[in-house]
C-alpha cells in the first residue's frame, strides 16, 4: 500500500496531467483524421486505449468519464461504451499518510476522539477513502477522508476536459457540450466539500424517512470537516453480489423496487436527484433493503423541471407533440426545430419505454446494451445532420440518473411493473405542493434553493 497518493505530489501531478494531455491529444488527432481526412481508424481499439489511460488516473477525470458515458452522444458510442466500464476504485493511502491527514483535520489528539479507528481503508474511490471506526460510545462509524490537494487536481481535470470537448466539437456538431461542462464543473466542486455533502445527507434522511426499505447513514458533525465526513456505518454487501448468481427473483425484484424508490421519491416529491447511480454508491441487505452511501453528487431542480419530466412522459404516451415541445422548453432546450424535436422524441421514447407498459417486465427486453447504443447512434447521426443541439445543464444529471440506474436494473435482472412504480411515485403530483415541500426540506438541511 503506497504511503503517498501520487496526485498529492508535484511530480505525480505533472505526470498525471501529461498522461491526460497525451490521451486527449491522441483522441483529438484520431477524431480529426476520421472527420477531416477520411481515415478509417479502429475506433474500438482507440476507445479501449483511452479507457485504460483514464482508468489509470483513478481520480476526478475518471469520474467525469463515467458521467459522460451515460450522456447520449457526448462522445462517440465506441468511446462511451468503454468509458462506462471504468470503476471508481483508487489506490489507497497508507497509514502514515492517513495519520497525517487525520491530524490535519481533527488535531494531534484525533485518535483519542474515537474508541477505535481501523488503519486499513475499507474502500477507496476517486476523491477519497473510507475507514471503519467506532465512537467513544461504541457506535460504529464510517470515516470518509479526502485525498490531498484534490482542489487543484479537480481544476486541472476540468481544464483538460474543456480541451477535450473543444477538440471533439470542432469535428462533430451533433452535441454542443458547453453547458455539460459547466454542470460537471459545479457538481465536482461541490463534491470536494464534505460539509456540503453532510447537508445533502441530512436532506436525504428527511426525504426518505418514510421509506422503510431504504437506509441512510447519520452524519456526525463533531467528527467531520470540509475534507472529512464521519457518519454511522451501515451493514450490507455490494448490490452485484446480493443480486448475483443464486439470488432469487424475489430478492432481485425487491432490490430493484427499493432502488427505484430511493432515487425517484426524492425527485418527484422534492425535486432532488442523486446524480451518481453506480454500484459503489449503495449496498444491499439480505432482505433486499438498500443502503445509500454517497451524497456528493446531488442536484436540486426547480419544481417546473419535475413537471416537465412528467409532461414528457405523457407526451410520449399520448403522441402529444405540443406537450413534448413544452416539456423540452421547460427543461431549458431552446430554438428547437421540428426535425430536432422528432429526434429528441426518439431518445425520450427509448428512456420512457419501460414506464409505458402496465405489466411486470425487465427494464429492457431487447438485446439491452447494444440496442441502447443503436438508438443513441441513430439519434447522434440525425442530430448532426440537423445542425446539432445544446443540452441544458439540468439535462446532464437527470439523464445520467435515468440511464445509469437503468443499467443497474439490467444488471440485477429486476422483473417488476415499472409502470405502476412510476405512477405510484407521481400520484397526486402538484407543482405548488412540491415547491413548498422542497423549500421546507432545503431550509431544514441548511441548503440553498435551486437557482
C-alpha positions in Angstrom: 0.0 0.0 0.0 1.6 3.3 -1.0 2.4 5.9 1.6 1.5 8.8 -0.6 -1.1 9.3 -3.2 0.5 10.2 -6.5 -1.9 13.1 -7.1 -0.7 14.7 -3.9 2.9 15.3 -5.1 4.2 17.8 -7.7 5.9 15.1 -9.7 2.7 13.0 -9.6 0.6 15.8 -10.8 2.9 16.7 -13.7 3.0 13.0 -14.7 -0.8 12.8 -14.4 -1.5 15.9 -16.5 1.0 14.8 -19.1 -0.7 11.5 -19.3 -4.2 13.0 -19.6 -2.9 15.5 -22.2 -1.4 12.7 -24.3 -4.7 10.7 -24.1 -6.8 13.7 -25.1 -4.3 14.7 -27.8 -4.4 11.2 -29.3 -8.2 11.2 -29.1 -8.4 14.6 -30.9 -6.0 13.6 -33.6 -7.9 10.3 -34.3 -11.2 12.1 -34.4 -9.7 14.7 -36.7 -8.3 12.1 -39.1 -11.7 10.4 -39.2 -13.8 13.5 -39.8 -11.5 15.6 -42.0 -9.2 13.2 -43.8 -11.5 10.3 -44.2 -9.0 8.0 -42.4 -10.7 4.9 -41.1 -9.1 4.2 -37.7 -10.0 1.4 -35.4 -12.4 3.2 -33.0 -12.8 0.1 -30.8 -9.0 -0.1 -30.1 -8.7 3.7 -29.7 -11.6 3.7 -27.2 -10.1 0.9 -25.2 -6.7 2.7 -25.1 -8.5 5.9 -23.8 -10.3 3.9 -21.2 -7.1 2.4 -20.0 -5.3 5.8 -19.8 -8.1 7.5 -17.9 -8.8 4.5 -15.7 -5.2 4.5 -14.6 -5.6 8.0 -13.2 -8.3 6.9 -10.7 -9.3 10.5 -10.0 -11.9 13.1 -10.8 -11.4 12.9 -14.6 -12.2 9.2 -14.4 -15.4 10.2 -12.5 -16.2 12.7 -15.4 -15.6 9.9 -17.9 -18.1 7.7 -16.1 -20.7 10.6 -16.3 -20.1 11.3 -19.9 -20.5 7.7 -20.9 -24.2 7.9 -19.9 -25.0 11.2 -21.8 -26.2 10.3 -25.3 -23.6 11.3 -27.9 -21.4 13.5 -25.7 -18.8 11.0 -27.0 -18.8 8.6 -29.9 -20.6 5.4 -28.8 -17.4 3.3 -29.0 -15.8 5.6 -26.5 -18.9 5.8 -24.3 -19.1 2.0 -24.2 -15.5 1.6 -23.0 -15.6 4.5 -20.5 -18.8 3.2 -18.9 -16.7 0.3 -17.7 -14.5 2.5 -15.5 -14.8 1.8 -11.8 -14.2 4.2 -9.0 -11.5 2.3 -7.1 -8.4 4.4 -6.4 -5.1 3.4 -4.9 -5.3 3.7 -1.1 -3.3 5.9 1.2 -1.0 4.1 3.7 -1.3 4.5 7.5 1.5 7.1 8.0 -0.2 9.4 5.5 -3.7 8.8 6.8 -2.4 9.7 10.3 -1.1 13.0 8.9 -4.3 13.7 7.1 -6.5 13.0 10.2 -4.2 15.1 12.3 -4.7 18.0 9.8 -8.5 17.6 10.1 -9.1 16.9 13.8 -5.8 17.8 15.6 -2.9 16.0 17.2 -5.2 14.1 19.6 -7.5 12.9 16.9 -7.2 9.2 17.9 -8.5 10.0 21.4 -11.8 11.1 19.9 -12.5 7.5 18.7 -12.9 4.3 20.6 -11.2 2.6 17.6 -10.1 3.5 14.1 -9.0 0.9 11.6 -5.8 1.6 9.8 -6.6 -0.3 6.7 -9.1 1.5 4.4 -12.4 -0.3 3.9 -12.8 1.2 0.5 -11.4 3.8 -1.9 -12.8 5.9 -4.7 -11.9 8.8 -6.9 -11.9 11.6 -4.3 -11.2 9.8 -1.0 -11.2 6.6 1.0 -13.3 5.2 3.9 -12.1 3.8 7.2 -14.2 1.9 9.7 -14.2 3.4 13.2 -16.1 3.4 16.5 -17.3 6.4 18.5 -16.5 6.7 22.2 -19.9 5.2 23.0 -19.3 2.3 20.7 -21.4 3.5 17.7 -19.9 2.1 14.5 -18.7 4.7 12.1 -17.5 5.3 8.6 -14.9 8.0 8.1 -14.5 9.3 4.6 -11.2 11.0 4.3 -10.4 13.1 1.2 -7.1 12.6 -0.7 -4.7 15.6 -0.5 -4.7 18.6 -2.8 -7.9 17.5 -4.6 -9.0 21.1 -5.3 -6.1 21.6 -7.7 -6.5 18.1 -9.2 -10.2 18.8 -10.0 -9.4 22.2 -11.5 -6.7 20.7 -13.7 -9.0 17.9 -14.8 -11.7 20.4 -15.7 -9.3 22.3 -17.8 -8.3 19.1 -19.6 -12.0 18.2 -20.1 -12.7 21.6 -21.6 -9.9 21.0 -24.1 -11.3 17.5 -24.9 -14.7 19.0 -25.5 -13.3 21.8 -27.7 -11.4 19.2 -29.8 -14.4 17.0 -30.3 -16.7 19.9 -31.0 -14.5 21.0 -33.9 -15.1 17.7 -35.7 -18.7 16.8 -34.7 -21.6 19.3 -34.4 -24.3 16.9 -33.1 -23.9 18.0 -29.4 -22.7 21.3 -28.1 -21.2 20.3 -24.7 -20.6 23.7 -23.2 -23.4 23.5 -20.7 -22.5 19.9 -20.0 -19.0 21.1 -18.9 -20.5 23.8 -16.8 -22.7 21.4 -14.9 -19.9 18.9 -14.4 -17.7 21.6 -13.0 -20.3 22.7 -10.5 -21.0 19.2 -9.3 -17.4 18.2 -9.0 -16.5 21.3 -7.0 -19.5 20.6 -4.7 -18.2 17.0 -4.1 -15.0 18.4 -2.7 -16.9 20.0 0.2 -17.7 17.2 2.7 -19.6 19.7 4.8 -21.9 20.3 1.9 -22.2 16.5 1.5 -23.2 16.2 5.2 -26.1 18.7 4.5 -27.1 16.5 1.5 -27.0 13.5 3.7 -29.3 15.3 6.2 -31.7 16.2 3.3 -31.9 12.5 2.2 -32.6 11.3 5.7 -35.5 13.7 5.8 -36.8 12.9 2.3 -36.6 9.1 2.8 -37.7 9.0 6.4 -41.0 7.2 5.4 -39.3 4.7 3.1 -38.8 1.6 5.4 -36.6 -0.3 2.9 -34.1 2.5 2.2 -31.4 3.3 4.9 -29.4 6.5 5.1 -26.5 7.0 7.4 -26.4 9.7 10.1 -23.7 12.3 9.9 -21.5 13.0 13.0 -20.8 16.7 12.8 -18.3 16.7 15.7 -16.0 14.4 13.8 -16.4 16.0 10.4 -14.7 18.8 8.5 -14.6 20.0 4.9 -12.4 17.1 4.0 -13.5 14.5 6.5 -17.0 13.2 6.7 -17.9 10.8 9.5 -21.2 9.0 9.5 -22.8 5.9 11.0 -21.8 2.6 9.5 -24.5 0.6 7.6 -24.0 -3.1 7.1 -24.6 -4.5 3.6 -23.0 -6.2 0.6 -22.4 -4.9 -2.9 -25.6 -4.9 -4.9 -24.0 -7.0 -7.7 -23.2 -9.7 -5.0 -26.6 -9.6 -3.4 -28.3 -10.0 -6.8 -25.7 -12.2 -8.2 -25.7 -15.9 -9.0 -28.0 -17.8 -6.7 -30.2 -14.9 -5.8 -33.9 -15.5 -6.0 -36.0 -13.5 -8.5 -38.0 -12.1 -5.5 -34.8 -10.7 -4.0 -33.7 -9.2 -7.3 -37.1 -7.6 -7.7 -37.1 -6.2 -4.1 -33.7 -4.6 -4.7 -34.9 -3.1 -7.9 -38.1 -1.6 -6.3 -36.1 -0.2 -3.4 -33.5 1.4 -5.7 -36.3 2.9 -7.7 -37.9 4.4 -4.6 -34.6 5.6 -3.3 -33.9 7.6 -6.4 -37.4 8.8 -7.5 -39.3 9.5 -4.3 -36.8 12.4 -3.7 -37.1 13.6 -7.3 -40.9 13.6 -7.7 -41.7 14.8 -4.2 -38.8 17.2 -3.6 -37.2 17.9 -6.9 -33.9 16.3 -5.8 -31.9 13.7 -7.7 -28.9 11.6 -6.8 -26.7 12.0 -9.9 -24.2 9.2 -9.5 -26.0 5.8 -9.6 -23.1 3.5 -10.0 -22.9 0.3 -8.0 -20.3 1.6 -5.5 -22.7 4.1 -4.0 -25.1 1.7 -2.3 -25.2 -1.8 -0.7 -28.0 -4.3 -0.1 -29.1 -6.2 2.9 -30.3 -9.9 2.9 -34.0 -8.9 2.7 -33.4 -6.5 -0.3 -33.3 -3.3 1.7 -30.9 -0.7 0.3 -28.2 1.4 2.0 -27.4 4.8 0.3 -23.7 5.6 1.0 -22.6 8.6 -1.1 -24.2 12.0 -1.2 -21.6 14.2 -3.0 -23.3 14.4 -6.4 -26.8 15.8 -5.7 -28.9 18.0 -7.9 -31.8 20.2 -6.8 -34.2 21.1 -9.6 -36.8 23.9 -9.9 -40.3 22.4 -9.5 -41.2 23.2 -13.1 -38.4 20.9 -14.3 -40.0 18.0 -12.5 -43.3 18.8 -14.1 -41.5 18.8 -17.5 -40.3 15.3 -16.9 -43.8 14.1 -16.2 -45.2 16.1 -19.1 -42.7 14.5 -21.5 -43.8 11.0 -20.3 -47.4 11.9 -21.0 -46.4 13.4 -24.4 -44.6 10.2 -25.4 -47.5 8.1 -24.1 -50.2 10.1 -25.9 -48.2 11.2 -29.0 -48.7 14.8 -28.0 -46.2 16.8 -29.9 -47.1 20.2 -28.4 -46.7 18.9 -24.9 -43.3 17.4 -25.8 -42.1 20.8 -27.1 -43.4 22.4 -23.9 -41.5 19.8 -21.8 -38.2 20.3 -23.6 -38.5 24.1 -23.3 -39.3 23.7 -19.6 -36.0 21.8 -19.3 -34.1 24.6 -21.0 -33.8 23.5 -24.6 -34.1 26.5 -26.9 -34.6 27.1 -30.7 -35.9 23.6 -31.3 -36.8 22.8 -34.9 -39.4 20.2 -36.0 -36.8 17.6 -37.1 -34.8 18.1 -33.9 -37.9 17.6 -31.8 -38.6 14.3 -33.6 -35.1 13.1 -32.9 -35.3 14.1 -29.2 -38.6 12.2 -29.0 -36.8 9.1 -30.4 -34.5 9.2 -27.4 -37.4 10.0 -25.0 -39.3 7.0 -26.3 -36.4 4.8 -25.5 -35.9 6.1 -22.0 -39.6 6.1 -21.1 -40.4 2.7 -22.8 -40.4 0.6 -19.5 -42.9 3.0 -17.9 -45.5 2.7 -20.7 -46.5 -0.9 -20.3 -48.6 -1.9 -17.3 -47.1 -5.3 -16.7 -44.0 -6.8 -15.0 -41.0 -6.8 -17.3 -37.3 -6.3 -17.4 -36.2 -2.7 -17.8 -35.0 -3.5 -21.3 -36.3 -6.6 -23.2 -34.3 -6.3 -26.3 -30.5 -7.1 -26.5 -30.2 -4.3 -23.9 -26.8 -2.7 -24.1 -26.4 -3.0 -27.9 -29.9 -1.8 -28.5 -29.4 1.3 -26.4 -26.2 2.1 -28.3 -28.1 1.6 -31.6 -30.7 4.1 -30.6 -28.0 6.6 -29.3 -26.1 6.2 -32.6 -29.2 6.9 -34.7 -30.0 10.0 -32.5 -26.4 11.2 -32.9 -26.4 10.8 -36.7 -29.7 12.7 -37.1 -28.8 15.5 -34.7 -25.6 16.1 -36.6 -27.4 16.3 -39.9 -30.0 18.6 -38.3 -27.4 21.1 -37.1 -27.0 19.8 -33.6 -28.4 20.6 -30.2 -27.2 22.1 -27.0 -28.3 20.1 -23.9 -29.1 22.4 -21.0 -27.3 21.9 -17.7 -30.3 20.4 -16.0 -30.4 17.6 -18.5 -27.0 16.2 -17.6 -27.6 14.6 -14.2 -31.2 13.8 -14.9 -30.3 11.8 -17.9 -27.3 10.2 -16.2 -29.6 9.1 -13.3 -32.1 7.6 -15.7 -29.6 5.8 -17.9 -27.3 4.8 -15.1 -30.0 3.4 -12.8 -31.5 1.6 -15.8 -28.1 0.0 -16.3 -28.2 -1.2 -12.7 -31.7 -2.6 -13.1 -30.5 -4.5 -16.2 -27.5 -5.9 -14.3 -29.6 -7.2 -11.4 -32.3 -8.5 -13.8 -35.2 -7.0 -11.8 -38.5 -8.0 -13.3 -41.2 -5.6 -12.0 -44.0 -3.4 -13.1 -42.1 -0.2 -13.7 -45.3 1.5 -14.9 -47.1 1.1 -11.6 -43.9 2.0 -9.6 -43.7 5.2 -11.6 -47.4 6.1 -11.3 -47.4 5.3 -7.6 -44.5 7.8 -7.2 -46.1 10.6 -9.1 -49.6 10.2 -7.9 -51.2 13.5 -6.6 -48.2 15.4 -8.1 -48.7 19.1 -7.7 -46.0 21.6 -8.6 -47.0 24.1 -5.9 -47.0 21.4 -3.2 -43.6 20.2 -4.4 -42.3 23.8 -4.1 -43.5 24.0 -0.5 -42.0 20.6 0.5 -38.8 21.4 -1.3 -38.3 24.8 0.4 -39.0 23.4 3.8 -36.7 20.4 3.4 -33.8 22.5 2.0 -34.2 25.0 4.8 -34.1 22.3 7.5 -31.0 20.7 5.9 -29.2 24.1 5.5 -29.1 24.0 1.7 -29.9 26.8 -0.8 -32.9 26.8 -3.1 -32.3 25.9 -6.7 -31.0 28.6 -9.0 
